Amino acid sequence: MPAVQNKTNSAVQLTHIPTGIVVKSQATRSRSQNRKIARDLLAAKLDEMENGEHSRTAIVADSKSKKKASAAKKSRRKYRQLKDGQDAEQQPQAQLSPNDQMRSKEDSVP
């Protein structure tokens, strides 16, 4: 006979009878913690069903997406400024003729 590990059935399934919404939680080994998690999930699903885009989960998701878009925009702006700064440094040398470049190199050597 193979060795058997201690196993407990701690999964919780809650059903909201008026709407028929079913949630299941098996996140932890504790049945009471799973019951609390399942209640929170059920409350979130009911809120989503009743309020739609005005529910707490929708508002949180919307604010996260706005924050992410803002961060991406800030990043693009930052790298555009860096690129423009590098282009500005490289342009004056590119506009000089080869003779002028040689003179500027000779002037800079002590």
Buried (B, 14 or more C-beta within 10 A) or exposed (E): EEEEEEEEEBEBEBEBEEEEBEBEBEBEEEBEBBBBBBBEBBEBBBBBEEEEEEBEEBEEEEEEEEEEEEEEEEEEEEEEEEEEEEEEEEEEEEEEEEEEEEEEEEEEEE
